[in-house]
Amino acid sequence: MDIVISSRVRLARNFKKYPFSNRLSSEKAYTMIQESRDAILESPTIMAQEFEYIDLEQKSSLDKLVMMEKHLISPELVKKTTPTGVLLKQDESISIMINEEDHLRIQGIQLGSDIHKTWDITSRIDDLLEESIEYAFHDKYGYLTACPTNLGTGLRASYMLHVPALETTGQLKMILQAIGKFGITIRGMYGEGTEAQGSLFQISNQITLGQSEQEIIENLNTVTNQIVEQEKNIREKLLQANKLKFEDRIYRSYGILTHARQLSSKEAMSLLSDIKVGFELGILKTDKKPVNIYELMVCTQPANLQKQIGRALSPDERDEERASFLRQHL
């Protein structure tokens, strides 16, 4: 079962010689951005050659939202009106957000549950940057960050989880209360302050000070593995308790997705969540090439949908195009 969609590691870093982003003048912001670009793009390493720089000031609101929906940049970076940019690896596994809440947000993201691989790649980029940039660092408090909650390692490790059974039965709320004492929290699809869609949630560490990077990751792994097992068990119990009702919901969702003429983003996400479970439990089968449901979820988000069509769409047009897209791919 693909309960774990992806793993993500994010490091918050700041230049020692500049004020934090919220106190940085435009002139110094441009200088800091250029130095960040040079640290990667002028490096002789093979990995550095796989990056490109994107000037977000030159990008449309739609283009920035497309990147946000793909988790390449944060909602906060989309909203910023000061100079910003992003260094993006060609395979989109690494993005370095420049002048977000911190000067640098180094993010690694990989499909699947191998967070150790994600950490290794992200850490290497951090080391590469540190060859050219002197970070703000304190012997007692570690890496200095704009928000005190990121002090220390500056590390946020997270998994994207698909947990419809836990959400439907209300057990996710109880889990949220229980995991807080382990320094772990659950957030919406795009992180803090965002809603969950299609039963997709981010689980991440809250504590960055007083623990090593490996301790943070292992703690997150322990809690995540328990949540995954609970999700599996509840799915099986729901199926055994009322197989007909369980299967009916999945087949109804599949029927709507393959025949509807209009679908809102919220409804599509909910229906796709249902059939994802259906495929994973072997209830739904198809003679076509296996479908990546998570990819469909991303492709049918408002900005990505408009980008594919090539023009701005009204809400009704988006709903129509979303339904058409899903009929074609399912």
URFEN-V392646 format. One record per residue. N is the residue number from 0. SS is DSSP state (H for helix, E for strand, - for the rest). Layout:
n,ss
N,SS
N,SS
This chain:
n,ss
0,-
1,-
2,-
3,E
4,E
5,E
6,E
7,E
8,E
9,E
10,E
11,E
12,E
13,-
14,E
15,-
16,-
17,-
18,-
19,-
20,H
21,H
22,H
23,-
24,-
25,H
26,H
27,H
28,H
29,H
30,H
31,H
32,H
33,H
34,H
35,H
36,H
37,H
38,H
39,H
40,H
41,-
42,-
43,-
44,-
45,-
46,H
47,H
48,H
49,H
50,E
51,E
52,E
53,E
54,E
55,H
56,H
57,H
58,-
59,-
60,H
61,H
62,H
63,H
64,H
65,H
66,H
67,H
68,H
69,-
70,-
71,-
72,-
73,-
74,H
75,H
76,H
77,H
78,H
79,-
80,-
81,-
82,-
83,-
84,E
85,E
86,E
87,E
88,E
89,-
90,-
91,-
92,-
93,E
94,E
95,E
96,E
97,E
98,-
99,-
100,-
101,-
102,-
103,E
104,E
105,E
106,E
107,E
108,E
109,E
110,E
111,-
112,-
113,-
114,H
115,H
116,H
117,H
118,H
119,H
120,H
121,H
122,H
123,H
124,H
125,H
126,H
127,H
128,H
129,H
130,-
131,-
132,-
133,-
134,E
135,-
136,E
137,E
138,-
139,-
140,-
141,E
142,E
143,-
144,-
145,-
146,-
147,H
148,H
149,H
150,-
151,E
152,-
153,-
154,E
155,E
156,E
157,E
158,E
159,E
160,E
161,E
162,-
163,H
164,H
165,H
166,H
167,H
168,-
169,-
170,H
171,H
172,H
173,H
174,H
175,H
176,H
177,H
178,H
179,H
180,H
181,H
182,-
183,E
184,E
185,E
186,E
187,E
188,-
189,-
190,E
191,-
192,-
193,-
194,-
195,-
196,E
197,-
198,-
199,E
200,E
201,E
202,E
203,E
204,E
205,-
206,-
207,-
208,-
209,-
210,-
211,-
212,H
213,H
214,H
215,H
216,H
217,H
218,H
219,H
220,H
221,H
222,H
223,H
224,H
225,H
226,H
227,H
228,H
229,H
230,H
231,H
232,H
233,H
234,H
235,H
236,H
237,H
238,H
239,H
240,H
241,-
242,H
243,H
244,H
245,H
246,H
247,H
248,H
249,H
250,H
251,H
252,H
253,H
254,H
255,H
256,H
257,H
258,H
259,-
260,-
261,-
262,-
263,-
264,H
265,H
266,H
267,H
268,H
269,H
270,H
271,H
272,H
273,H
274,H
275,H
276,H
277,H
278,H
279,H
280,-
281,-
282,-
283,-
284,-
285,-
286,-
287,-
288,-
289,-
290,-
291,-
292,H
293,H
294,H
295,H
296,H
297,H
298,H
299,-
300,-
301,H
302,H
303,H
304,H
305,H
306,H
307,H
308,H
309,-
310,-
311,-
312,-
313,-
314,H
315,H
316,H
317,H
318,H
319,H
320,H
321,H
322,H
323,H
324,H
325,H
326,H
327,H
328,H
329,-
